[in-house]
Amino acid sequence: TTMALSLAFLAIIWVSPFAWLVSNAVDPLATGRLQVPNAVGIANFADALTGKSLLQLWNSLFIAAGTATLTLVVGSGSAYALSRLRVPGRNAFLWSLVLLRMLPPTGILVPIYFAAQSVGLLNNVGIIVALTVLNLPFALLLLKNFFDTVPVELEEAAHVEGASLLAILRRVVLPMSRAGMAVVWFFTFTSAWNEFLFPLLFSRTEAAFPMSMGLYSAFGRNGSIEYGYLAAFSIVYAAPAIAVYFLLRRNMNTGFAGVGVKG
């Protein structure tokens, strides 16, 4: 009984914020209270998916997808080289990068900002490049470990059959490492999607703002808090990351069962 009450209490704590969001998002006359709405409508969602809000959604998708893809492309090539080439000190080099990544972003924000300013990248492309640099160390570490699990014998067999390096990567290495690649892409996407500090400094115009900044500015829109719009905006903001998770869930759950060399 005690366990059931504890679980019920935890469930209420977890469900209450989502219940607040939904009830206020569908209530055209939302007051910010957790209550059953007197009327139900989609006006708040329509408001959150038009005008500046829609532009902010596209900006967030561009930044998050661009960062995740660029990190995966650069990280895959570098991690494969670290996995296969016996370079002296490669592990020390990799862990040094990871150690540097442990520094708080605010500690390296100033040099990154002035570097971007000097090459004219105080825009969303500059945000993608900066976030890619920050996410590469962990991406390298994860991808190298996945590439290490791919048997070298399979690559050697493909090479004997006349396959080029590009064909070996495309048909052998990458398919067998898709679980790690999906994990890296997903976590990089969500990290870039939730990023606030770099867009705050790099986005020079309101037209370039992502949804993270739009959510912040929504608290004082029109000089007051519009609870219905804010709740609908929050749900729309969370939806893409949830959708990406379900799209990549199968790949992220894919292990290496059955990987081996047939005699």
Protein Blocks (a to p, Z undefined) as FASTA:
>chain_A
ZZmmmmmmmmmmmmmmmmmmmmmmmmmkbghiacddfbdcfklmmmmmgcjllmmmmmmm
mmmmmmmmmmmmmmmmmmmmmmmpccehklmmmmmmmmmmmpcfklmmmmmmmmmmmnop
acfklmmmmmmmmmmmmmmmmmmmmmmmpcfklmmmmmmnopafklmmmmmmmmmmmmmm
mmmmmmmmmmmmmpmklmmmmmmbfklpcfklmmmmmmmgghiacfklmmmmmmmmmmmm
mmmmmmmmmmmmpccehiacdZZ
